[in-house]
Amino acid sequence: MSVLSGIKPRKTTFDVKDVPIFWNDGDPVLTRFFDALSVHFPDGERFFIDSVRNYQDKVTDPTLRQDIRDFIRQEGQHGIVHDTYNDVMAAQGINVDKIIKNMKVVLGITQKRLPKKFQLALTAAFEHFTATLGEAMMTGDADMFRNSDPVMRALFMWHGVEEVEHKAVAFDVYEKAAGGGYFTRASALIAGTVMVHVFVAPVFWHMLKRDGMNKRPMILLRGLNRLYGPRGMMTKMIPAYLHWFKPGFHPWDSGIPENVAIWLAEYEKHQDPMEASRVVFEAADEERKVESGAVAA
């Protein structure tokens, strides 16, 4: 059950047609990393929806049943928005159709061959990853989108907030309707992590090669360091990622990051994800100034 005041599906649109090709701080690596994730989201979200629906009729708790309905609506909207951005990437010369075709094949095999319980455990594990990423997007020191195009920043932050908002739904269905179990849960995150890299790494490289970055090793190294270096964006996520393996783990153990709460409150005022994202970054900048002043003093 959500500790928020209910999961709230939001029908949002983003004008992505004029987004610059290297929209994330002008950095090809930072941009294409998130692009490589984005291209997989629509079909990934559909897999998540199917996995939860497999157990929907076994859920008796009315609050969780409502959460499932809202989870499905949120994930469906995520797919619609990222499909729109996939069209932009296709126009850039990215082989979106082939990427999606390959993913559909793998997901089809997964749904045919793996037990439904493990599919649900995979979904819960992927939701842990996306919620961890969403929480990292919203922390003041993550800098994932600090100097990015405002439209893409707003798109990913909206998606990230909703991943936090529904982060326990698949987990709770797994525990309450599918029987739960630590070994299956732990092995699902390991398998899911492997799957993410199998899916994303070659697509990431395809995009960078299409941009000619395979001939610019220093740009690649600098960007990869910003992602995976000692103080990299993804490196900072490791402790939260590993919480999954605690025997008594629950997704709501991490609560609601302050900036997620700020985004939600701001969005409620005007239903504008662009403005909500701007306010979050202003709050983060103020926090940073305070911390810098405290250090200087």
C-alpha positions in Angstrom: 0.0 0.0 0.0 1.3 3.4 -0.9 2.3 5.8 1.9 1.3 8.7 -0.4 -2.3 9.9 -0.6 -3.0 7.5 -3.4 -1.3 6.9 -6.7 -2.4 9.6 -9.2 -2.2 8.9 -12.9 -1.4 12.1 -14.9 -2.0 12.6 -18.6 0.9 14.7 -19.6 2.4 15.7 -23.0 5.8 17.0 -23.8 6.8 18.8 -27.0 9.9 16.8 -27.8 10.2 17.5 -31.6 12.7 20.4 -31.2 14.8 18.8 -28.4 18.5 19.1 -29.3 20.2 15.8 -30.1 22.6 16.1 -27.1 20.0 17.3 -24.8 21.7 16.4 -21.5 24.3 19.1 -20.8 25.5 18.8 -24.4 27.1 15.5 -23.4 26.6 12.6 -25.9 27.2 9.9 -23.3 24.8 11.3 -20.7 22.2 11.9 -23.4 22.5 8.5 -25.1 22.5 6.6 -21.8 19.1 8.0 -21.0 18.0 7.6 -24.6 19.0 4.0 -24.6 16.8 3.5 -21.5 14.0 5.5 -23.0 13.7 3.5 -26.2 13.0 0.3 -24.1 10.4 1.9 -21.8 7.2 1.4 -23.8 7.5 -2.3 -24.2 9.0 -2.7 -20.8 6.1 -1.0 -19.3 3.7 -3.3 -21.1 5.5 -6.3 -19.7 5.2 -4.8 -16.2 1.5 -4.3 -16.7 1.0 -7.9 -18.0 3.0 -9.3 -15.1 0.8 -7.6 -12.5 -2.4 -8.3 -14.3 -1.6 -12.1 -14.1 -2.3 -11.8 -10.4 -4.8 -9.0 -10.2 -7.8 -11.3 -9.6 -6.0 -12.9 -6.6 -5.6 -9.6 -4.8 -8.3 -9.1 -2.1 -7.2 -5.9 -0.4 -9.3 -3.1 -1.9 -6.6 -0.5 -1.5 -4.0 -2.6 -3.4 -6.6 -3.4 -6.1 -7.0 0.4 -6.6 -3.2 0.8 -6.6 -3.0 -1.8 -9.3 -5.5 0.1 -11.5 -3.6 3.3 -11.0 -0.2 1.6 -11.6 -1.5 0.3 -14.9 -2.7 3.8 -15.9 0.6 5.4 -15.0 2.7 2.8 -16.8 0.5 3.0 -19.9 0.9 6.8 -20.0 4.7 6.4 -19.6 4.7 4.2 -22.7 2.7 6.7 -24.7 5.1 9.6 -23.9 8.3 7.6 -24.6 6.8 6.3 -27.8 6.6 9.9 -28.9 10.3 10.5 -28.1 11.2 7.2 -29.9 9.9 8.9 -33.1 12.4 11.7 -32.5 15.2 9.3 -32.1 14.2 7.4 -35.3 14.4 10.7 -37.2 18.0 11.1 -35.9 18.9 7.8 -37.6 18.7 5.5 -34.6 17.4 2.1 -35.6 14.4 2.2 -33.3 12.3 -0.3 -35.1 15.1 -3.0 -34.9 15.7 -2.2 -31.2 12.0 -2.6 -30.4 11.7 -5.8 -32.5 14.6 -7.4 -30.6 13.1 -6.5 -27.3 9.7 -7.8 -28.3 11.3 -11.2 -29.2 13.1 -11.4 -25.8 10.0 -10.4 -23.8 7.9 -12.8 -25.8 10.3 -15.7 -24.9 10.3 -14.5 -21.3 6.5 -14.5 -21.0 6.3 -17.9 -22.7 9.1 -19.7 -20.9 9.4 -18.2 -17.4 6.8 -18.9 -14.6 4.4 -16.1 -14.1 5.6 -15.7 -10.5 9.1 -15.0 -11.7 7.8 -12.6 -14.3 6.1 -10.7 -11.4 9.3 -10.9 -9.3 11.2 -9.4 -12.3 8.7 -6.6 -12.6 9.1 -5.8 -8.9 12.8 -5.9 -9.3 12.7 -3.6 -12.3 10.4 -1.3 -10.4 13.0 -1.1 -7.6 15.6 -0.1 -10.2 13.4 2.6 -11.8 12.2 3.9 -8.4 15.8 4.1 -7.2 16.7 5.9 -10.4 13.7 8.2 -9.9 14.7 9.0 -6.4 18.3 9.7 -7.6 16.9 12.1 -10.2 15.3 14.1 -7.5 18.1 14.5 -5.0 20.0 17.7 -4.9 23.4 16.2 -5.5 22.6 13.8 -8.4 23.0 16.4 -11.2 21.5 14.0 -13.7 19.6 16.7 -15.5 20.9 19.9 -14.0 22.0 21.4 -17.3 19.7 19.4 -19.6 17.0 20.6 -22.0 14.0 21.7 -19.8 11.5 19.5 -21.8 13.6 16.3 -21.4 14.3 17.2 -17.8 10.6 17.6 -17.1 9.8 14.4 -19.0 12.2 12.2 -17.0 11.4 13.8 -13.7 7.7 13.3 -14.2 8.4 9.6 -15.1 10.7 9.3 -12.1 8.2 10.8 -9.6 5.6 8.4 -10.7 8.0 5.5 -10.4 8.5 6.5 -6.8 4.8 6.9 -6.3 4.0 3.3 -7.3 7.2 1.7 -6.3 5.6 -0.9 -4.0 2.7 -2.0 -6.1 4.4 -4.9 -8.0 6.3 -5.9 -4.8 3.1 -6.0 -2.7 1.3 -8.1 -5.4 4.3 -10.5 -5.4 4.2 -10.8 -1.6 0.4 -10.9 -1.1 -0.9 -12.7 -4.2 2.0 -14.7 -5.6 3.3 -16.1 -2.3 6.5 -14.0 -2.1 9.8 -15.6 -1.2 13.3 -14.2 -0.7 15.3 -16.4 -3.1 13.0 -15.7 -6.1 13.0 -12.0 -5.2 16.8 -11.7 -4.9 17.5 -13.8 -8.0 15.0 -11.6 -10.0 17.0 -8.5 -9.4 20.2 -10.2 -10.4 18.6 -11.5 -13.6 17.0 -8.1 -14.2 20.3 -6.3 -13.8 21.8 -8.7 -16.4 18.9 -8.1 -18.7 19.2 -4.3 -18.4 22.8 -4.5 -19.5 22.1 -7.0 -22.3 19.4 -4.7 -23.6 20.9 -1.3 -23.0 24.6 -1.6 -23.6 24.5 -2.5 -27.3 21.8 0.1 -28.0 23.9 2.7 -26.1 26.9 1.9 -28.3 24.8 1.9 -31.5 23.6 5.4 -30.6 27.1 6.7 -29.8 28.5 5.1 -33.0 25.7 6.8 -35.0 26.8 10.1 -33.5 30.4 9.4 -34.4 31.5 9.2 -30.8 33.4 5.9 -31.3 36.1 8.1 -32.8 36.2 10.5 -29.9 37.5 8.4 -27.0 38.1 11.3 -24.6 34.4 12.4 -24.8 33.4 8.8 -24.1 35.7 8.5 -21.1 34.6 11.8 -19.7 30.9 10.9 -20.0 31.4 7.3 -18.7 33.2 8.8 -15.7 30.2 11.0 -15.0 28.0 7.9 -15.0 30.1 5.2 -13.4 33.2 6.9 -11.9 33.8 7.1 -8.1 31.3 10.0 -7.8 29.2 9.0 -10.8 25.5 9.3 -11.1 24.9 5.6 -11.3 27.6 4.8 -8.7 25.7 6.9 -6.1 22.7 4.6 -6.6 24.5 1.4 -5.5 23.6 1.6 -1.8 19.9 2.1 -2.5 20.0 -0.6 -5.1 21.5 -3.1 -2.7 18.7 -2.6 -0.1 16.7 -5.0 -2.2 18.8 -7.9 -0.8 17.9 -7.2 2.8 15.6 -10.0 4.1 13.1 -7.6 5.5 13.2 -5.1 2.7 10.1 -3.2 1.6 10.1 -0.4 -1.1 8.6 2.1 1.3 11.6 1.7 3.7 13.2 4.7 1.8 10.1 6.9 2.2 9.6 9.9 -0.1 12.5 12.1 -1.0 11.9 15.7 -0.1 12.2 16.9 -3.7 9.6 14.3 -4.8 7.2 15.8 -2.3 8.0 19.3 -3.6 7.3 18.1 -7.2 4.0 16.6 -6.2 2.9 19.6 -4.3 3.9 22.0 -7.1 2.2 19.9 -9.8 -1.0 19.9 -7.8 -1.1 23.7 -8.1 -1.1 23.9 -11.9 -0.8 20.4 -13.5 2.4 21.5 -15.3 5.3 19.1 -15.1 7.7 21.7 -16.6 6.9 24.2 -13.8 7.1 21.4 -11.1 10.5 20.4 -12.4 11.8 24.0 -12.5 10.7 24.5 -8.8 12.5 21.3 -7.8 15.7 22.5 -9.3 15.4 25.9 -7.7 14.9 24.2 -4.3 18.0 22.0 -5.0 20.0 25.1 -5.9 19.0 26.9 -2.7 19.9 23.8 -0.7 23.3 23.7 -2.4 23.9 27.4 -1.6 23.1 26.8 2.1 25.4 23.8 2.2 28.2 25.7 0.5 27.8 28.6 2.9 27.9 26.2 5.9 31.1 24.6 4.6 32.7 28.1 3.9 31.8 29.2 7.4 
